[in-house]
Amino acid sequence: MSFYNWDMLPISPDRPGIVHRRIFGDEIQIQHLISEPGGTPPELHNHPDHEEILYVQAGEWECTLGNEIRKIAPGDVVHVRKGQMHTLELKSNEPGMVLEIFHPILNNELAKEKENFTIESIRDRMEFHEEPDEMNRGRPPEFS
């Protein structure tokens, strides 16, 4: 069993205005997609061997799923089937957050280092052992 804290996970800047935080299980990948307004959305794409579930936590988004385009907002969930064309774009003027779940793991190379991101592993590498600031839990990071 492993324990993680979103706020302690490394931030991966993947596209202009878009960052991710990732957690890997044995066969599943969960990641926070965090977008600043105007962040670069992915092109229409698919994952031939992966299912994906999107859970909107913040922001107003436009989701293309196959031939359908729909506005989605906090609380909405989208199931993307294997091979289904899709994309997601933040439309609001405030940061947006989407929890993305992939099965099986989408980024196998990154998953090889999953044990480096447990709370215990991160604490062991820190000079001090404090809990994350309670006031910042669940908030998107500041973009520079």
VOKOL-392218 format. One record per residue: x, y, z of N, C-alpha, C, O in turn; residue number from 1. Coordinates in nm, 4 decimals, always signed. Layout:
REM VOKOL-392218
n.east/n.north/n.up/ca.east/ca.north/ca.up/c.east/c.north/c.up/o.east/o.north/o.up/num
X/Y/Z/X/Y/Z/X/Y/Z/X/Y/Z/NUM
...
***
This chain:
REM VOKOL-392218
n.east/n.north/n.up/ca.east/ca.north/ca.up/c.east/c.north/c.up/o.east/o.north/o.up/num
+0.0851/-0.1168/+0.0000/+0.0000/+0.0000/+0.0000/+0.0897/+0.1232/+0.0000/+0.1939/+0.1254/+0.0655/1
+0.0483/+0.2250/-0.0739/+0.1225/+0.3506/-0.0815/+0.0279/+0.4664/-0.0533/-0.0902/+0.4620/-0.0878/2
+0.0816/+0.5697/+0.0097/+0.0042/+0.6900/+0.0386/+0.0669/+0.8077/-0.0339/+0.1891/+0.8200/-0.0412/3
-0.0193/+0.8950/-0.0878/+0.0251/+1.0103/-0.1642/-0.0488/+1.1340/-0.1156/-0.1512/+1.1236/-0.0481/4
+0.0033/+1.2504/-0.1501/-0.0648/+1.3769/-0.1266/-0.0481/+1.4601/-0.2529/+0.0646/+1.4871/-0.2944/5
-0.1590/+1.5015/-0.3150/-0.1521/+1.5764/-0.4410/-0.0568/+1.6949/-0.4317/+0.0205/+1.7214/-0.5238/6
-0.0636/+1.7666/-0.3183/+0.0131/+1.8900/-0.3050/+0.1630/+1.8659/-0.2916/+0.2422/+1.9591/-0.3057/7
+0.2023/+1.7425/-0.2648/+0.3438/+1.7093/-0.2519/+0.3999/+1.6480/-0.3799/+0.5210/+1.6291/-0.3913/8
+0.3141/+1.6170/-0.4754/+0.3598/+1.5550/-0.5996/+0.4291/+1.6564/-0.6890/+0.3930/+1.7741/-0.6886/9
+0.5279/+1.6125/-0.7653/+0.5941/+1.7058/-0.8568/+0.4996/+1.7514/-0.9667/+0.4120/+1.6768/-1.0103/10
+0.5184/+1.8732/-1.0100/+0.4382/+1.9294/-1.1188/+0.5146/+1.9123/-1.2483/+0.6319/+1.9483/-1.2583/11
+0.4462/+1.8564/-1.3478/+0.5070/+1.8338/-1.4786/+0.4464/+1.9311/-1.5795/+0.3292/+1.9174/-1.6145/12
+0.5244/+2.0299/-1.6274/+0.4717/+2.1233/-1.7283/+0.4737/+2.0561/-1.8658/+0.5798/+2.0401/-1.9261/13
+0.3569/+2.0173/-1.9145/+0.3511/+1.9380/-2.0372/+0.3255/+2.0183/-2.1642/+0.3725/+1.9808/-2.2716/14
+0.2529/+2.1265/-2.1532/+0.2270/+2.2163/-2.2660/+0.2171/+2.3570/-2.2076/+0.1972/+2.3714/-2.0870/15
+0.2305/+2.4611/-2.2900/+0.2169/+2.5969/-2.2366/+0.0834/+2.6149/-2.1631/-0.0235/+2.5932/-2.2200/16
+0.0917/+2.6547/-2.0368/-0.0282/+2.6783/-1.9570/-0.0928/+2.5536/-1.9016/-0.2000/+2.5627/-1.8417/17
-0.0318/+2.4365/-1.9190/-0.0884/+2.3090/-1.8733/+0.0167/+2.2350/-1.7907/+0.1304/+2.2175/-1.8344/18
-0.0230/+2.1919/-1.6706/+0.0646/+2.1082/-1.5895/-0.0140/+1.9852/-1.5425/-0.1371/+1.9844/-1.5415/19
+0.0606/+1.8821/-1.5038/+0.0003/+1.7605/-1.4493/+0.0709/+1.7216/-1.3198/+0.1889/+1.7503/-1.3001/20
-0.0039/+1.6560/-1.2329/+0.0501/+1.5820/-1.1190/+0.0000/+1.4404/-1.1385/-0.1175/+1.4198/-1.1686/21
+0.0894/+1.3403/-1.1213/+0.0532/+1.2021/-1.1544/+0.0781/+1.1057/-1.0391/+0.1729/+1.1206/-0.9620/22
-0.0096/+1.0067/-1.0300/+0.0057/+0.8939/-0.9387/-0.0152/+0.7674/-1.0211/-0.1024/+0.7626/-1.1078/23
+0.0657/+0.6649/-0.9932/+0.0551/+0.5384/-1.0656/+0.0286/+0.4243/-0.9691/+0.0919/+0.4135/-0.8640/24
-0.0658/+0.3396/-1.0066/-0.0863/+0.2135/-0.9361/-0.0182/+0.1048/-1.0164/+0.0680/+0.1329/-1.0997/25
-0.0564/-0.0193/-0.9916/+0.0018/-0.1295/-1.0677/-0.0493/-0.1318/-1.2115/+0.0248/-0.1664/-1.3035/26
-0.1770/-0.0946/-1.2306/-0.2364/-0.0990/-1.3647/-0.3197/+0.0235/-1.3973/-0.3911/+0.0256/-1.4976/27
-0.3111/+0.1256/-1.3134/-0.3951/+0.2444/-1.3323/-0.3111/+0.3703/-1.3118/-0.2172/+0.3720/-1.2323/28
-0.3466/+0.4743/-1.3845/-0.2791/+0.6039/-1.3723/-0.3847/+0.7085/-1.3430/-0.4881/+0.7142/-1.4097/29
-0.3583/+0.7915/-1.2427/-0.4473/+0.9023/-1.2085/-0.3638/+1.0294/-1.2162/-0.2516/+1.0346/-1.1657/30
-0.4194/+1.1311/-1.2796/-0.3444/+1.2561/-1.2880/-0.4375/+1.3745/-1.2801/-0.5525/+1.3701/-1.3238/31
-0.3836/+1.4814/-1.2225/-0.4511/+1.6099/-1.2172/-0.4050/+1.6894/-1.3369/-0.2857/+1.7164/-1.3504/32
-0.4954/+1.7273/-1.4235/-0.4666/+1.8203/-1.5321/-0.5057/+1.9576/-1.4792/-0.6203/+1.9789/-1.4396/33
-0.4117/+2.0499/-1.4785/-0.4373/+2.1841/-1.4285/-0.4033/+2.2820/-1.5403/-0.2914/+2.2832/-1.5916/34
-0.5020/+2.3643/-1.5773/-0.4846/+2.4568/-1.6889/-0.5065/+2.5997/-1.6432/-0.5996/+2.6291/-1.5682/35
-0.4190/+2.6884/-1.6896/-0.4445/+2.8304/-1.6695/-0.5333/+2.8758/-1.7860/-0.5364/+2.8089/-1.8893/36
-0.6047/+2.9866/-1.7721/-0.6842/+3.0352/-1.8851/-0.5954/+3.0533/-2.0078/-0.4873/+3.1116/-1.9987/37
-0.6407/+3.0039/-2.1215/-0.5633/+3.0139/-2.2445/-0.4578/+2.9059/-2.2591/-0.3798/+2.9089/-2.3544/38
-0.4533/+2.8092/-2.1657/-0.3569/+2.6997/-2.1750/-0.3771/+2.6213/-2.3040/-0.4889/+2.6111/-2.3545/39
-0.2685/+2.5662/-2.3568/-0.2719/+2.4953/-2.4847/-0.3414/+2.3600/-2.4710/-0.2897/+2.2712/-2.4033/40
-0.4578/+2.3428/-2.5342/-0.5267/+2.2136/-2.5258/-0.4586/+2.1106/-2.6159/-0.3869/+2.1472/-2.7091/41
-0.4809/+1.9828/-2.5885/-0.4259/+1.8817/-2.6781/-0.5032/+1.8821/-2.8098/-0.6197/+1.9217/-2.8142/42
-0.4381/+1.8381/-2.9156/-0.5096/+1.8203/-3.0412/-0.6056/+1.7025/-3.0265/-0.5912/+1.6209/-2.9354/43
-0.7023/+1.6941/-3.1155/-0.7928/+1.5805/-3.1165/-0.7079/+1.4546/-3.1294/-0.6266/+1.4442/-3.2213/44
-0.7258/+1.3588/-3.0384/-0.6402/+1.2403/-3.0341/-0.7172/+1.1216/-2.9767/-0.8320/+1.1354/-2.9343/45
-0.6536/+1.0063/-2.9760/-0.7121/+0.8902/-2.9110/-0.6034/+0.8091/-2.8424/-0.4841/+0.8312/-2.8634/46
-0.6471/+0.7158/-2.7608/-0.5581/+0.6214/-2.6934/-0.6094/+0.4825/-2.7321/-0.7035/+0.4325/-2.6704/47
-0.5489/+0.4196/-2.8332/-0.6019/+0.2926/-2.8857/-0.6168/+0.1823/-2.7812/-0.7056/+0.0978/-2.7926/48
-0.5314/+0.1825/-2.6805/-0.5326/+0.0721/-2.5834/-0.5687/+0.1155/-2.4423/-0.5469/+0.0405/-2.3471/49
-0.6242/+0.2365/-2.4271/-0.6509/+0.2906/-2.2939/-0.7910/+0.3484/-2.2832/-0.8368/+0.4199/-2.3724/50
-0.8585/+0.3169/-2.1737/-0.9812/+0.3850/-2.1359/-0.9414/+0.5067/-2.0536/-0.8371/+0.5065/-1.9882/51
-1.0237/+0.6100/-2.0567/-0.9959/+0.7306/-1.9779/-1.1262/+0.7822/-1.9186/-1.2301/+0.7824/-1.9846/52
-1.1192/+0.8253/-1.7946/-1.2325/+0.8913/-1.7299/-1.1860/+1.0301/-1.6889/-1.0794/+1.0457/-1.6294/53
-1.2660/+1.1306/-1.7209/-1.2373/+1.2700/-1.6867/-1.3399/+1.3154/-1.5840/-1.4602/+1.3006/-1.6052/54
-1.2925/+1.3708/-1.4725/-1.3805/+1.4248/-1.3697/-1.3452/+1.5719/-1.3520/-1.2362/+1.6045/-1.3049/55
-1.4368/+1.6610/-1.3896/-1.4120/+1.8050/-1.3832/-1.4260/+1.8529/-1.2393/-1.5285/+1.8321/-1.1743/56
-1.3189/+1.9182/-1.1910/-1.3186/+1.9696/-1.0549/-1.3290/+2.1221/-1.0491/-1.3816/+2.1763/-0.9519/57
-1.2802/+2.1909/-1.1505/-1.2865/+2.3374/-1.1525/-1.2815/+2.3851/-1.2966/-1.2159/+2.3243/-1.3812/58
-1.3511/+2.4939/-1.3235/-1.3475/+2.5560/-1.4557/-1.4578/+2.5082/-1.5477/-1.5209/+2.4050/-1.5249/59
-1.4791/+2.5860/-1.6521/-1.5751/+2.5529/-1.7573/-1.4946/+2.5036/-1.8771/-1.4014/+2.5716/-1.9201/60
-1.5277/+2.3891/-1.9309/-1.4510/+2.3238/-2.0357/-1.5378/+2.2936/-2.1558/-1.6601/+2.2856/-2.1451/61
-1.4736/+2.2767/-2.2707/-1.5404/+2.2248/-2.3894/-1.4755/+2.0899/-2.4204/-1.3541/+2.0803/-2.4384/62
-1.5583/+1.9871/-2.4261/-1.5087/+1.8517/-2.4486/-1.5600/+1.8014/-2.5829/-1.6802/+1.8036/-2.6097/63
-1.4678/+1.7564/-2.6662/-1.5041/+1.6898/-2.7910/-1.4839/+1.5414/-2.7680/-1.3752/+1.4979/-2.7300/64
-1.5894/+1.4634/-2.7911/-1.5866/+1.3192/-2.7729/-1.6502/+1.2571/-2.8968/-1.7721/+1.2598/-2.9141/65
-1.5648/+1.2008/-2.9829/-1.6151/+1.1523/-3.1110/-1.6631/+1.2713/-3.1924/-1.5878/+1.3660/-3.2149/66
-1.7886/+1.2667/-3.2366/-1.8464/+1.3762/-3.3151/-1.9255/+1.4751/-3.2300/-1.9833/+1.5699/-3.2831/67
-1.9286/+1.4540/-3.0996/-2.0085/+1.5388/-3.0110/-1.9201/+1.6400/-2.9383/-1.8125/+1.6060/-2.8891/68
-1.9669/+1.7644/-2.9322/-1.8988/+1.8698/-2.8571/-1.9947/+1.9143/-2.7476/-2.1107/+1.9460/-2.7739/69
-1.9444/+1.9163/-2.6239/-2.0317/+1.9488/-2.5116/-1.9567/+2.0357/-2.4113/-1.8367/+2.0178/-2.3904/70
-2.0281/+2.1301/-2.3492/-1.9716/+2.2093/-2.2402/-1.9829/+2.1255/-2.1129/-2.0877/+2.0677/-2.0843/71
-1.8718/+2.1200/-2.0362/-1.8732/+2.0462/-1.9111/-1.8189/+2.1353/-1.8004/-1.7410/+2.2272/-1.8258/72
-1.8611/+2.1071/-1.6766/-1.8295/+2.1928/-1.5628/-1.8090/+2.1053/-1.4385/-1.8277/+1.9838/-1.4450/73
-1.7705/+2.1667/-1.3246/-1.7448/+2.0877/-1.2047/-1.8573/+1.9891/-1.1729/-1.9758/+2.0227/-1.1733/74
-1.8141/+1.8660/-1.1454/-1.9076/+1.7580/-1.1162/-1.9345/+1.6680/-1.2354/-1.9792/+1.5546/-1.2181/75
-1.9080/+1.7165/-1.3564/-1.9314/+1.6349/-1.4759/-1.8216/+1.5304/-1.4911/-1.7054/+1.5543/-1.4579/76
-1.8612/+1.4139/-1.5422/-1.7697/+1.3023/-1.5655/-1.7861/+1.2564/-1.7097/-1.8983/+1.2459/-1.7593/77
-1.6747/+1.2291/-1.7771/-1.6752/+1.1843/-1.9163/-1.6003/+1.0520/-1.9236/-1.4897/+1.0402/-1.8708/78
-1.6597/+0.9525/-1.9887/-1.5927/+0.8245/-2.0126/-1.5467/+0.8220/-2.1580/-1.6280/+0.8333/-2.2498/79
-1.4160/+0.8070/-2.1785/-1.3581/+0.7992/-2.3123/-1.3198/+0.6538/-2.3358/-1.2333/+0.5994/-2.2672/80
-1.3851/+0.5914/-2.4337/-1.3566/+0.4507/-2.4636/-1.2228/+0.4353/-2.5354/-1.1707/+0.5311/-2.5925/81
-1.1684/+0.3154/-2.5322/-1.0451/+0.2860/-2.6058/-1.0618/+0.3279/-2.7509/-1.1612/+0.2937/-2.8149/82
-0.9646/+0.4018/-2.8029/-0.9648/+0.4406/-2.9433/-1.0564/+0.5557/-2.9790/-1.0568/+0.5984/-3.0945/83
-1.1345/+0.6083/-2.8851/-1.2289/+0.7158/-2.9155/-1.1559/+0.8501/-2.9254/-1.0786/+0.8856/-2.8365/84
-1.1805/+0.9242/-3.0330/-1.1202/+1.0558/-3.0530/-1.1779/+1.1536/-2.9499/-1.2980/+1.1537/-2.9226/85
-1.0888/+1.2374/-2.8930/-1.1352/+1.3318/-2.7917/-1.0339/+1.4442/-2.7729/-0.9173/+1.4326/-2.8105/86
-1.0819/+1.5527/-2.7139/-0.9962/+1.6623/-2.6683/-1.0735/+1.7412/-2.5645/-1.1944/+1.7242/-2.5493/87
-1.0031/+1.8274/-2.4937/-1.0607/+1.9033/-2.3843/-0.9953/+2.0407/-2.3822/-0.8728/+2.0512/-2.3895/88
-1.0762/+2.1466/-2.3723/-1.0217/+2.2821/-2.3713/-1.0902/+2.3663/-2.2643/-1.2129/+2.3711/-2.2571/89
-1.0093/+2.4328/-2.1808/-1.0628/+2.5225/-2.0792/-1.1192/+2.6465/-2.1464/-1.0522/+2.7085/-2.2290/90
-1.2432/+2.6833/-2.1113/-1.3077/+2.8004/-2.1706/-1.3278/+2.9145/-2.0702/-1.3563/+3.0275/-2.1100/91
-1.3130/+2.8857/-1.9405/-1.3360/+2.9895/-1.8398/-1.2115/+3.0759/-1.8207/-1.1022/+3.0408/-1.8652/92
-1.2303/+3.1893/-1.7537/-1.1212/+3.2833/-1.7291/-1.0547/+3.2617/-1.5939/-0.9907/+3.3525/-1.5407/93
-1.0694/+3.1440/-1.5391/-1.0045/+3.1070/-1.4131/-0.9384/+2.9709/-1.4322/-0.9765/+2.8969/-1.5229/94
-0.8408/+2.9365/-1.3492/-0.7760/+2.8063/-1.3660/-0.8766/+2.6920/-1.3589/-0.9770/+2.6998/-1.2881/95
-0.8477/+2.5869/-1.4330/-0.9340/+2.4698/-1.4341/-0.8581/+2.3462/-1.3906/-0.7370/+2.3362/-1.4102/96
-0.9309/+2.2509/-1.3306/-0.8708/+2.1249/-1.2880/-0.9603/+2.0090/-1.3294/-1.0820/+2.0127/-1.3112/97
-0.8974/+1.9060/-1.3855/-0.9673/+1.7844/-1.4242/-0.8862/+1.6665/-1.3715/-0.7648/+1.6598/-1.3908/98
-0.9539/+1.5742/-1.3054/-0.8899/+1.4506/-1.2648/-0.9049/+1.3527/-1.3807/-1.0160/+1.3262/-1.4264/99
-0.7917/+1.2989/-1.4281/-0.7911/+1.2046/-1.5395/-0.7492/+1.0675/-1.4872/-0.6508/+1.0557/-1.4142/100
-0.8235/+0.9652/-1.5244/-0.7925/+0.8286/-1.4827/-0.7750/+0.7447/-1.6079/-0.8626/+0.7427/-1.6944/101
-0.6623/+0.6753/-1.6182/-0.6311/+0.5911/-1.7337/-0.6162/+0.4458/-1.6900/-0.5575/+0.4161/-1.5860/102
-0.6704/+0.3566/-1.7712/-0.6476/+0.2133/-1.7528/-0.6271/+0.1507/-1.8890/-0.7099/+0.1705/-1.9778/103
-0.5194/+0.0757/-1.9088/-0.4052/+0.0611/-1.8180/-0.3227/+0.1893/-1.8148/-0.3618/+0.2910/-1.8721/104
-0.2089/+0.1834/-1.7476/-0.1206/+0.2989/-1.7327/-0.0838/+0.3552/-1.8701/-0.0474/+0.2802/-1.9607/105
-0.0934/+0.4877/-1.8850/-0.0634/+0.5540/-2.0110/+0.0861/+0.5849/-2.0248/+0.1422/+0.5674/-2.1330/106
+0.1510/+0.6300/-1.9179/+0.2918/+0.6709/-1.9212/+0.3785/+0.5699/-1.8460/+0.4147/+0.5926/-1.7306/107
+0.4116/+0.4588/-1.9115/+0.4875/+0.3525/-1.8449/+0.6262/+0.3966/-1.7991/+0.6732/+0.3518/-1.6945/108
+0.6917/+0.4827/-1.8744/+0.8252/+0.5290/-1.8342/+0.8182/+0.6073/-1.7033/+0.9004/+0.5865/-1.6140/109
+0.7201/+0.6975/-1.6915/+0.7050/+0.7746/-1.5679/+0.6654/+0.6844/-1.4516/+0.7059/+0.7080/-1.3377/110
+0.5867/+0.5817/-1.4799/+0.5381/+0.4917/-1.3748/+0.6513/+0.4143/-1.3084/+0.6367/+0.3700/-1.1945/111
+0.7627/+0.3972/-1.3767/+0.8754/+0.3233/-1.3188/+0.9290/+0.3906/-1.1930/+0.9916/+0.3253/-1.1094/112
+0.9050/+0.5201/-1.1790/+0.9549/+0.5937/-1.0627/+0.8455/+0.6239/-0.9613/+0.8621/+0.7126/-0.8776/113
+0.7330/+0.5510/-0.9674/+0.6176/+0.5831/-0.8830/+0.6478/+0.5824/-0.7340/+0.5889/+0.6608/-0.6595/114
+0.7377/+0.4965/-0.6885/+0.7674/+0.4903/-0.5452/+0.8391/+0.6159/-0.4962/+0.8427/+0.6408/-0.3757/115
+0.8962/+0.6954/-0.5865/+0.9626/+0.8195/-0.5470/+0.8641/+0.9276/-0.5044/+0.9047/+1.0297/-0.4488/116
+0.7352/+0.9065/-0.5298/+0.6368/+1.0113/-0.5060/+0.5422/+0.9818/-0.3906/+0.4462/+1.0558/-0.3692/117
+0.5677/+0.8744/-0.3157/+0.4870/+0.8506/-0.1968/+0.5221/+0.9554/-0.0922/+0.6292/+1.0158/-0.0978/118
+0.4323/+0.9769/+0.0028/+0.4566/+1.0747/+0.1095/+0.5853/+1.0402/+0.1837/+0.6661/+1.1282/+0.2137/119
+0.6037/+0.9117/+0.2130/+0.7216/+0.8702/+0.2890/+0.8501/+0.8993/+0.2119/+0.9471/+0.9488/+0.2694/120
+0.8516/+0.8695/+0.0841/+0.9706/+0.8927/+0.0024/+1.0021/+1.0414/-0.0078/+1.1183/+1.0813/+0.0009/121
+0.8994/+1.1229/-0.0261/+0.9211/+1.2678/-0.0352/+0.9715/+1.3221/+0.0986/+1.0643/+1.4029/+0.1016/122
+0.9113/+1.2784/+0.2082/+0.9563/+1.3243/+0.3408/+1.1018/+1.2851/+0.3649/+1.1786/+1.3634/+0.4206/123
+1.1398/+1.1654/+0.3237/+1.2773/+1.1198/+0.3431/+1.3771/+1.2079/+0.2694/+1.4919/+1.2200/+0.3124/124
+1.3351/+1.2701/+0.1582/+1.4256/+1.3554/+0.0808/+1.4245/+1.5007/+0.1283/+1.5074/+1.5811/+0.0857/125
+1.3301/+1.5340/+0.2168/+1.3202/+1.6716/+0.2663/+1.4060/+1.6892/+0.3903/+1.4305/+1.5933/+0.4635/126
+1.4514/+1.8108/+0.4138/+1.5305/+1.8383/+0.5331/+1.4431/+1.8489/+0.6565/+1.4918/+1.8305/+0.7680/127
+1.3161/+1.8780/+0.6392/+1.2233/+1.8890/+0.7502/+1.1026/+1.8022/+0.7174/+1.0785/+1.7689/+0.6014/128
+1.0276/+1.7662/+0.8196/+0.9151/+1.6748/+0.8021/+0.7861/+1.7430/+0.8477/+0.7382/+1.7187/+0.9585/129
+0.7307/+1.8279/+0.7624/+0.6076/+1.8980/+0.7938/+0.4992/+1.8557/+0.6956/+0.5277/+1.8173/+0.5822/130
+0.3766/+1.8632/+0.7404/+0.2639/+1.8357/+0.6530/+0.2461/+1.9525/+0.5569/+0.2861/+2.0644/+0.5890/131
+0.1865/+1.9292/+0.4387/+0.1592/+2.0414/+0.3482/+0.0677/+2.1428/+0.4154/-0.0121/+2.1073/+0.5022/132
+0.0792/+2.2674/+0.3757/-0.0022/+2.3760/+0.4279/-0.1495/+2.3462/+0.4012/-0.1897/+2.3317/+0.2858/133
-0.2295/+2.3370/+0.5061/-0.3719/+2.3051/+0.4930/-0.4460/+2.4061/+0.4057/-0.5433/+2.3700/+0.3395/134
-0.4022/+2.5305/+0.4044/-0.4708/+2.6335/+0.3272/-0.4533/+2.6140/+0.1766/-0.5320/+2.6675/+0.0986/135
-0.3522/+2.5390/+0.1346/-0.3260/+2.5224/-0.0080/-0.3735/+2.3891/-0.0635/-0.3598/+2.3650/-0.1834/136
-0.4278/+2.3032/+0.0187/-0.4732/+2.1733/-0.0302/-0.5827/+2.1909/-0.1346/-0.6783/+2.2658/-0.1142/137
-0.5675/+2.1217/-0.2455/-0.6691/+2.1208/-0.3488/-0.6724/+2.2422/-0.4385/-0.7564/+2.2501/-0.5281/138
-0.5833/+2.3370/-0.4168/-0.5799/+2.4552/-0.5022/-0.4812/+2.4336/-0.6155/-0.3793/+2.3668/-0.5979/139
-0.5112/+2.4900/-0.7317/-0.4138/+2.4779/-0.8401/-0.2877/+2.5565/-0.8084/-0.2934/+2.6568/-0.7373/140
-0.1735/+2.5118/-0.8606/-0.0493/+2.5848/-0.8357/-0.0512/+2.7195/-0.9063/-0.1256/+2.7394/-1.0023/141
+0.0306/+2.8107/-0.8583/+0.0439/+2.9400/-0.9239/+0.1276/+2.9218/-1.0501/+0.2309/+2.8549/-1.0480/142
+0.0825/+2.9813/-1.1586/+0.1580/+2.9758/-1.2832/+0.2539/+3.0938/-1.2868/+0.2169/+3.2047/-1.2481/143
+0.3764/+3.0714/-1.3328/+0.4718/+3.1821/-1.3395/+0.4913/+3.2271/-1.4818/+0.5683/+3.3197/-1.5072/144
***
